Amino acid sequence: MATILIIDDDEQFNLMLKSAMEIKGYDVETATNGKEAKALYQNKKYDVIITDIIMPDVDGYEVILDLRRMGMSNRTIAVSGGGRTAADDYLVTAQHFDVAATFNKPVDLQALRAKVEEIIQSLS
Protein backbone atom coordinates (compact mmCIF):
# COMPACT_ATOMS: atom_id res chain seq x y z
CA MET A 1 0.00 0.00 0.00
CA ALA A 2 1.35 3.40 -0.97
CA THR A 3 2.08 5.84 1.86
CA ILE A 4 1.46 9.59 1.83
CA LEU A 5 2.57 12.29 4.25
CA ILE A 6 0.47 15.47 4.32
CA ILE A 7 2.03 18.54 5.97
CA ASP A 8 -0.18 21.56 6.64
CA ASP A 9 -0.80 23.78 9.65
CA ASP A 10 -4.54 23.83 8.84
CA GLU A 11 -5.85 20.74 10.61
CA GLN A 12 -9.15 20.84 8.69
CA PHE A 13 -7.22 20.74 5.40
CA ASN A 14 -5.16 17.81 6.71
CA LEU A 15 -8.28 15.87 7.66
CA MET A 16 -10.04 16.60 4.37
CA LEU A 17 -7.03 15.58 2.28
CA LYS A 18 -6.34 12.54 4.46
CA SER A 19 -9.92 11.33 3.98
CA ALA A 20 -9.77 11.99 0.22
CA MET A 21 -6.59 9.91 -0.08
CA GLU A 22 -7.66 7.10 2.27
CA ILE A 23 -10.81 6.60 0.17
CA LYS A 24 -8.44 5.71 -2.69
CA GLY A 25 -6.70 3.12 -0.49
CA TYR A 26 -3.59 5.04 0.53
CA ASP A 27 -2.00 4.87 3.98
CA VAL A 28 -1.89 8.52 5.10
CA GLU A 29 -0.13 10.32 7.95
CA THR A 30 -0.32 14.04 8.72
CA ALA A 31 1.88 16.66 10.36
CA THR A 32 0.96 20.22 11.30
CA ASN A 33 4.38 21.77 10.64
CA GLY A 34 7.71 21.05 9.04
CA LYS A 35 9.44 20.20 12.32
CA GLU A 36 6.88 17.49 13.10
CA ALA A 37 7.06 16.25 9.51
CA LYS A 38 10.84 16.00 9.55
CA ALA A 39 10.68 13.63 12.51
CA LEU A 40 8.33 11.45 10.46
CA TYR A 41 10.05 11.41 7.05
CA GLN A 42 13.50 10.87 8.51
CA ASN A 43 12.30 7.63 10.08
CA LYS A 44 9.93 6.34 7.39
CA LYS A 45 9.96 6.42 3.60
CA TYR A 46 6.85 7.92 2.01
CA ASP A 47 5.80 7.42 -1.59
CA VAL A 48 4.37 10.95 -1.80
CA ILE A 49 4.77 14.02 0.40
CA ILE A 50 2.27 16.87 0.09
CA THR A 51 3.38 20.04 1.86
CA ASP A 52 1.97 23.49 2.40
CA ILE A 53 4.43 26.36 1.96
CA ILE A 54 3.45 28.88 4.64
CA MET A 55 3.62 27.23 8.09
CA PRO A 56 4.97 28.20 11.51
CA ASP A 57 8.29 26.87 12.83
CA VAL A 58 9.72 25.05 9.81
CA ASP A 59 8.06 26.21 6.57
CA GLY A 60 7.39 24.27 3.39
CA TYR A 61 10.47 25.61 1.61
CA GLU A 62 12.70 24.15 4.32
CA VAL A 63 10.84 20.84 4.05
CA ILE A 64 11.18 20.83 0.25
CA LEU A 65 14.90 21.62 0.40
CA ASP A 66 15.42 18.89 2.98
CA LEU A 67 13.51 16.37 0.84
CA ARG A 68 15.50 17.50 -2.20
CA ARG A 69 18.76 16.77 -0.36
CA MET A 70 17.35 13.31 0.40
CA GLY A 71 16.61 12.77 -3.31
CA MET A 72 12.85 12.91 -2.77
CA SER A 73 11.82 16.10 -4.60
CA ASN A 74 10.38 13.94 -7.41
CA ARG A 75 7.74 12.68 -4.97
CA THR A 76 6.96 16.03 -3.35
CA ILE A 77 3.87 18.14 -4.09
CA ALA A 78 3.65 21.76 -2.88
CA VAL A 79 0.33 23.43 -2.11
CA SER A 80 -0.39 27.02 -1.11
CA GLY A 81 -3.29 29.31 -0.43
CA GLY A 82 -1.03 32.35 -0.43
CA GLY A 83 0.16 34.58 2.34
CA ARG A 84 1.73 37.99 2.03
CA THR A 85 1.60 37.53 -1.73
CA ALA A 86 -0.49 35.37 -4.07
CA ALA A 87 -0.24 31.57 -3.88
CA ASP A 88 1.25 31.47 -7.38
CA ASP A 89 4.29 33.44 -6.17
CA TYR A 90 5.06 30.80 -3.53
CA LEU A 91 4.39 27.92 -5.91
CA VAL A 92 6.63 29.30 -8.66
CA THR A 93 9.47 29.40 -6.13
CA ALA A 94 8.69 25.80 -5.10
CA GLN A 95 8.94 24.72 -8.75
CA HIS A 96 12.55 25.95 -8.76
CA PHE A 97 13.24 23.34 -6.07
CA ASP A 98 12.21 20.54 -8.48
CA VAL A 99 8.97 19.48 -6.81
CA ALA A 100 6.84 17.02 -8.79
CA ALA A 101 3.83 19.37 -8.87
CA THR A 102 2.21 22.44 -7.35
CA PHE A 103 -1.44 23.13 -6.52
CA ASN A 104 -3.30 26.26 -5.44
CA LYS A 105 -5.75 26.03 -2.56
CA PRO A 106 -8.54 25.21 -2.67
CA VAL A 107 -7.09 22.07 -4.19
CA ASP A 108 -8.72 20.27 -7.11
CA LEU A 109 -8.93 16.84 -5.44
CA GLN A 110 -9.37 14.92 -8.68
CA ALA A 111 -6.26 16.51 -10.21
CA LEU A 112 -4.28 16.03 -6.99
CA ARG A 113 -5.22 12.35 -6.74
CA ALA A 114 -4.27 11.87 -10.39
CA LYS A 115 -0.85 13.42 -9.72
CA VAL A 116 -0.35 11.27 -6.62
CA GLU A 117 -1.14 8.16 -8.67
CA GLU A 118 1.24 9.30 -11.41
CA ILE A 119 4.07 9.74 -8.87
CA ILE A 120 3.40 6.33 -7.32
CA GLN A 121 3.37 4.66 -10.75
CA SER A 122 6.70 6.33 -11.63
CA LEU A 123 8.31 4.80 -8.53
CA SER A 124 7.46 1.24 -9.61
TAZIMO-V284334 format. One line per field, one symbol per residue. ss: DSSP state (~ for helix, > for strand, _ for the rest). burial: + if it has 16 or more other ideal C-beta (glycine too) atoms within 10 Angstrom, else -. Layout:
BEGIN
ss=???
burial=???
END
This chain:
BEGIN
ss=__>>>>>___~~~~~~~~~~~~____>>>>>__~~~~~~~~______>>>>>_______~~~~~~~~~~___~~~>>>>>______~~~~~~~~~_____>>>>____~~~~~~~~~~~~~~~_
burial=-+-++++++---++-+++-++----+-+++++++--++--+----++++++++++--+++++++-++----++-+++++++-----+--++-++--+-+++++---+----++-++--++----
END
